[in-house]
Amino acid sequence: MTATITTPTVPEPGMFPVLIEHEARYADLDPSRRIGRDALVRWFEDARVAVERDTFGADLVARLQSRVRLLLAAIRVDVLAPLRVAGSYRIGVGVSHIGTTSFSYRYAVFAGDECVATGESTSVHTDGDAPTPLTDEVRGALTTLRIEAPAPVRPERGDARAVRENYPFRWDVRTRFTDLDTNRHVNNVALASWYLDGLAELHSDVLGYPAGGPLDGLSPSTLSVQYLSEVHYPGIYQMRVAVTEIGEDTVRYVCGLFHDRELIGLAEAEGFHHAPGEDGDPVLLAEKLAPFRFRD
């Protein structure tokens, strides 16, 4: 269930019922000296946890943790402008959709009144084995945060994306103990970083593994992740990456995370296929990425 933003308008601070002040940290920077995509996923997680704590109240949160869990099913990040470590930001949070067993948030990051990033996420209410209906108490609390926004769109995954060999590029990932969260499975932020690492590995392979990694301008501006199954420690998983579309300036990717042959995670990303090199001349990768097209 990947949440997508379909409205053409850029969010404004006034549309969100909650605005959270958030200071950028040096650790949030990526090699481009800007706030990384994985850091934004963490910002949205921090905002989500804070909103649920304040909106649900301590008693309801404790009861939810003892009987059921809210598991993240999908998250999307769109970077609209560079985010730097200097200064502070505000994160707008609102509920865009309330379903039978799940609900979705919409996020926006503001530098002053300028929207520099957006995002959406979908959480599922589960008893540990299967989705379970939202309680009236949870539904009522979520209703206080509703905003006017499109409902999340569930893309057609298709059988082809569940076939490991349809992704030409392979990168193996070993889980680390520090990747685990309080549920004792790999945290959603760590998983999002795996997909970004997989794309960086592909770019490095195409560029010949330069010192310091691939060019900053090749990092995706959009990342959309579906969490299909829990990822555990210890374990070794296989990340697969493929190119789905090459346009005039941009390239779209699909990434599959596999445990043996089972698809347990899926991500889509989009970014530029050209970027300035160290000498200032553009490095063009469209032709070099063509052999990595998805096989369907």
Secondary structure, DSSP 8 states (H G I E B T S, - for coil): -------SS---GGG-SEEEEEE--GGGB-TTSSB-HHHHHHHHHHHHHHHHHHHH-HHHHHHHHHH-EEEEEEEEEEE-S---SSSEEEEEEEEEEE-SSEEEEEEEEEETTEEEEEEEEEEEEE-SSSB----HHHHHHHHTTB-S---------TGGGG-GGGS-EEEEEE--GGGB-TTSSB-HHHHHHHHHHHHHHHHHHHHT--TT-S-GGGS-SEEEEEE-S---SS-EEEEEEEEEEE-SSEEEEEEEEEETTEEEEEEEEEEESEEE-TTSSEEE-HHHHGGGB---
